[in-house]
């Protein structure tokens, strides 16, 4: 019998990259569109039905083709689907699905086909399909008044025009800055397009190469533009200059203070330009900014000297947002305050929202457990909320590099005491404490004081420890403020854990006690459970980090107990492979079931029956033999056989690896049946092979359990605990 465990893993950076040449320094899929978090086990079940639609993505960088599926219901709603079984992933078919929804995506637990595609159904693009090309940008449309945000995926053309991509399902391979060709039908107003096919062009700049303007001086051009029929300008040029650049309480000084002087803003505000058109009746912000840029250039502004552009204009009807930000631009819809402009520039620097969590356990409020509701802009202490331009939360400052690695501590397990410096003061020793309590629960602790841009903060937030949680999380938190005094359930103004109080996370066994406070330090004591260790995987083992990452995520399948063992150097079996892949794909809490009727050699009593049957339902495997259908659960897996299982497990049964070139591995000719699959493993940087020079893959070699840990971590992007 094999067992699984969930642990807090201590990872050595050196060990992480030490597994022969199968380890790589970075993964190309890390900087991409947000991936919806799989729902928790107690998420509400729902049933819906409709017609299956497919979005095809051809990735010219790797030569692969991926498919993404959604459901169009009778009411016209489009629902993104994940975990849809291969048998129901038929475009045009009418299906009924049952599952759990998170982040707008329905994770399918079961599905049934109600009707095949109609006789006249065609998956060919409609006659009015057009092709658009440009650079992909992610924009945040912020409706502060209604606590609502929409992430817009936008194609920026060479002419500066912005076309919104109306996506039912967002492909997880999309990256900021990539070049796309999109085929689709434009909307009636021409402001958006519903794609049917997307082509990722090979000449696009990868997201990792895009400059993140978070240090030094960022040059900003603020362009004021009014419409031909604008009667009164809503602001003067001097007012906007003060708001953005010159005032001590302005946007530029905010970023200087929040970054401890690491990041400065400088630039110019133009006079008001007058557009050649009257105020648009739709939210045609692209037309407004294009006109603004043209008028600025005609007036002599050298736009190449600026990295960021802020467009300020009188109210534009139909938008429903105060500000829009991302890429290199921010659009301000007659809402030119320090909060709004600073918030949208924050999006252009790459950070998300400062939210809050309100949780309830058996009718009583609680800091994090039970049923939780996320308020999109609920953190009133950060400019990335919607209340005041307070300092960025710790996860955001770390993300931007405002807080350097030496300026925050990560709890490494056991019990330890930390002294936190005042968060707003330059020259502090420790600005934040990071506590990775579980793969989907990371805490950040700050010691805030009422000074500078945080002067508005009251004693309920400054006399103790302020807690946030960050991605990845069950609540899709980029950064979420937690209420450590939940009894006062109507406010977060007293959210800090006061001196002498203890917060205990019953799910993970973590506890934090605030011991003392002075004007210069807050002392906190942290305890987390001792991590169980594998007796046969010492920290010096080349695959130690990868194996512990699988254990951290609850994916690992043990080979023995008393003592706990992993058997890293033993060849992996096909049964173990099924368990590893399905647990990596769906999470350890997924309710797998088995019938014992699918494979002749996998009875219901087999320990891995539920995983093996799910692997078949998902279209990841067709077994090892037919007549009768068999899986060969105790057989070993070769490195060649592993390639399609891994890629189908990660990208779905319809993943097409394209054509092999024969130029990657000297021992892998194009005639090999898995050549294209193996070359995709290489192009996705999941493996470099088994021998470096000349580069070889060893397709007939067996896969060890240690090697599988690394392959899974890379393929599924499993985040190791940063300890």
Secondary structure, DSSP 8 states (H G I E B T S, - for coil): ------------HHHHT-STTT--S--TTSSSS-------TTS-EEEEEEEEEEEEEEETTTTEEEEEEEEE-TTS-EEEEES--GGG--TT-EEEEEEEEETTEEEEEEEEEEE---TT---S--TT-EEEEEEEEEEEEEETTTTEEEEEEEEE-TTS-EEEE--SS--TT--TT-EEEEEEEE-TTSSEEEEEEEEE-TTS--GGGS----SEEEEEEEEEEE-TT--S-SS-HHHHHIIIIISTTSHHHHHHHHTTTSEEEEEEEEEEEE-SS---SS--HHHHHHHHHHHHHHTT--GGG-SEEEEEES--TT---SEEEETTEEEEES--SHHHHHHHHHHHTT----EEEEEEETTEEESSSSEEEEETT--TTSTTSSS------HHHHHHHTSS-GGGEEE--SEEEEEEE--TTSTT-S--EEEEEEETTEEEEEE---S-GGGTT--HHHHSEEEEEEESS-TT--SEEE--S-TTSTT-STT-SEETT-EEEETTTTEEEEEEEE-SS-EEEEEEE------TT--TTSTTHHHHHHHHHTT----SBTTTTB--TTSB-BHHHHHHHHHHHHH-TTS-----S-S-TT--TTSTTHHHHHHHHHTTS---SBTTTTB--TTSB-BHHHHHHHHHHHHH-TT-B-----S-S-TT--TTSTTHHHHHHHHHTTS---SBTTTTB--TTSB-BHHHHHHHHHHHTT------
